[in-house]
Amino acid sequence: MLHAGGDSKRVPWANPMGKVFLPLPYLAADDPDGPVPLLFDHILAIASCARQAFRDEGGLFIMTGDVLPCFDAFKMRLPEDAASIVTVPITLDIASNHGVIVTSKSESRAEGCIVSLVNDLLQKPTVEELVKKDAILHDGRTLLDTGIISARGRAWLDLVALGCSCQPMISELLGNKKEMSLYEDLVAAWVPSRHDWLRTRPMGELLVNSLGSQKMYSYCTYDLQFLHFGTSSEILDHLSGDASRIVGRRHLCSIPATTVSDIAASSVILSSEISPGVSIGEDSLIYDSTVSGAVQIGSQSIVVGIHIPSEDLGTPESFRFMLPDRHCLWEVPLVGHKERVIVYCGLHDNPKNLIHKDGTFCGTPLEKVLFNLGIEEIDLWNSCATQDRCLWNAKLFPILTYSEMLKLASWLMGLDDSGNKEKITVWRSSQRVSLEELHGSINFPEMCSGSSNHQADLAAGIAKACMNYGMLGRNLSQLCHEILQKESLGLDICKNFLDQCPKFQEQNSKILPKSRAYQVEVDLLRACGAEAKAIDLEHKVWGAVAEETASAVRYGFKEHLLESSGKPHTENHISHLDRVFQPRRTKVELPVRVDFVGGWSDTPPWSLERAGCVLNMAITLEGSLPIGTIIETTNLAGISIQDDAGNELHIEDPISIKTPFEINDPFRLVKSALLVTGIVEENFIKSTGLAIKTWANVPRGSGLGTSSILAAAVVKGLLQISNGDESSENVARLVLVLEQLMGTGGGWQDQIGGLYPGIKFTSSFPGIPLRLQVVPLLASPQLISELEQRLLVVFTGQVRLAHQVLHKVVTRYLQRDNLLISSIKRLTELAKSGREALMNCEVDELGEIMSEAWRLHQELDPYCSNEFVDKLFSFSQPYSSGFKLVGAGGGGFSLILAKDAEKAKDLRQRLEQHLEFDVKVYNWSISI
């Protein structure tokens, strides 16, 4: 757990790509001094965030605080050899309730990033303090401490050295029950003006001596946004406010039918089991709980960690617990106690307000609550006159049996006035704790263990239902990860699911894709620790994808490609040439494609099961069609192949061409084309030979669809020379099969991009056969001219093979990764929006769509960008409306859409002259 001093900041991570992940809920009253966190489960770490910020190098990257930052980590450049803290300009009224960073007025450039030296740290400063410390910026704002801290280089090494030698320090802290603040103590060690204060703190002298030689810098970001989660009411506001559209309202939960329960659709239920007979009101949050049938929860309430045993409550007729609207209820284990304690308060109670100054409990003035219940102040507070009497330090919450605590909770909340004397007697005689005591006595190991076991049980139940009643639509890999948290039985549960796989596959063989069934088995094998078997079975996964793809394009993959049976091919209807040699020659030249948006939705098995949409464009490079083939008949038997790299091969017996091919075979593309077109099975190759020459005047790993378009050229040429069906639709289908045969995988957008001229919007509709609909955009001369003037096609010089990325993305889809599925769905929506933008000649809007697509691609694969690409786009941003890498990313070509023609000329000149960017800006035109 990351403890951050008086503010008790324990906060999860943000998604660095702009999508918000909700933090773990706080059960906190409206306390201006900060939240009272009473639940800690997991810190959600987005590893790609730190990876991008640190450029794949080591270091410490921490995000603490009661806010959820939303930012693009690809734009973050942190100092390489120092500690740093991310700040953002904020108005003085907001700063008065938060931490403020005081920096030097002069900026410095540390390893290429602009930063300022941190001079001081302020906590909730007044305006007078800000003026005195010279903390106000020239625009009247000040720098807010975001809680994002990093340590790199020597600062990181000092921290590691301290960590390796700090066991005595930790033992002393635990033994003395002292507290060291990450947020205040650790950071203060890097700020010399705080050293005197730090030496008065526990272990402060050690921190100063170990870390004090390094300095801390402030990295100010102006585009960082965040949601504040200081109180429970703010959490509910975010869940039901503007962010509600991205809130998942049900996750890892068991909910009864609507006919036996009353659960509002707007309620958020996470990691919880709800029994029949429960009522949950609108906009309430239930987390990590088991709610029995004798419970009624009002609207706008929060319930966390509650596990109500139904056997202790009797029948709903004998006792029903009700939590009113706008209340919080939570349960925590305490150190030294077998029993747990149930705690409750009003959503807007401020526990620090004094009893005689607006102090409330459950929304009612605290004085009135005590009067109504007959409780004396001496019952809650000791006789010390100097003690501030407030809800925070009131010994209010009894530690009793579960049913007794619930009954007293109803009494204390003013919901049950029957048997008042009996209840107050039980309450007075019980051991009671205050929120203050609770805060320092929570048994966190037991809490985390109990939460993990609870979530494991829920995951096991969901996985069981998925296999018994469903179609494996859940992410079994993720569920197994949850199940394995169960200390003793998790592995046995996973093994039981694995044993059920053969029976499940047999029962659902007609409707469940084999690729999905095999992937589930792979995931279960890995969960059971059988990694070697999982690796072996992965071959079946990809074989099934290939077979399903071939089936979807109405091609007998198994019969004609794997077995090479020699049966006549019926689909392509290749005519049998006379046995007398006839000289024939064909030349096919094709453009490359650049994709604006929609890639990945064209890739099997997504495109075999869900609709796909891609917006792309065919272009020439440097005035020519860069990809082509020449195929001619020869009077020599066999097939000769030659590529533009000087590789040559002569195949005496074409029937000998069989799959699978070696991964480093330079001729596997042409060999695969010979198979999918059926050429090797035709009689005419017995009396005539073929000479095939190929070329691609495009840098390797370009991302322009070169491999697929070259395959399309060869397939088209082979069909032309043999009088087969050379229509673009048929060629595109065959290339889809060809890529599965090669083992590279891939979708339909590359060959569509090269085979069909101009700009087009292509949709695919799943089924057998797979249907493709190519809709050309009738671009006006003005639109074509504007695009050709504003769009820069830039080769980055970075090379990456797309199939490496494809393997990861397809695996995540086969696992039913929800984030991946939602991202690809969004890409298809953006493709439709991009089409509309171009049809309306709104080129700037296309740039915004390209940039959003690029962010989504980074969610699909965090490694599709790199430091060089980040710098390139950062440099281009002032000149551009949008940018992205084409294809799968990771290198190759980039598209940069300039704000206007003049900006395009200026940017091109600057890129070509910039010493750091060894890039080439290509001349291009739309291939019409």
Beta strands, then each sheet from edge to edge (+ up, - down):
strand 1: 60-63
strand 2: 67-70
strand 3: 83-90
strand 4: 99-103
strand 5: 108-110
strand 6: 113-123
strand 7: 142-151
strand 8: 216-220
strand 9: 225-228
strand 10: 250-251
strand 11: 262-263
strand 12: 268-270
strand 13: 273-274
strand 14: 279-280
strand 15: 285-287
strand 16: 290-291
strand 17: 295-297
strand 18: 302-304
strand 19: 321-323
strand 20: 327-333
strand 21: 340-346
strand 22: 360-361
strand 23: 364-365
strand 24: 397-398
strand 25: 432-433
strand 26: 585-590
strand 27: 592-597
strand 28: 612-621
strand 29: 627-634
strand 30: 639-642
strand 31: 648-651
strand 32: 689-696
strand 33: 759-765
strand 34: 771-776
strand 35: 791-795
strand 36: 880-885
strand 37: 893-898
strand 38: 920-922
strand 39: 924-926
sheet 1: 1+ 7- 3+ 8+ 6- 4+
sheet 2: 1+ 7- 3+ 8+ 6- 5+
sheet 3: 2+ 9-
sheet 4: 10+ 12+ 15+ 18+ 20+ 21-
sheet 5: 11+ 14+ 17+ 19+
sheet 6: 13+ 16+
sheet 7: 22+ 23-
sheet 8: 24+ 25-
sheet 9: 26+ 29- 32+ 30+ 31-
sheet 10: 27+ 28- 33+ 34-
sheet 11: 27+ 28- 39+
sheet 12: 36+ 37- 35+ 38-
end
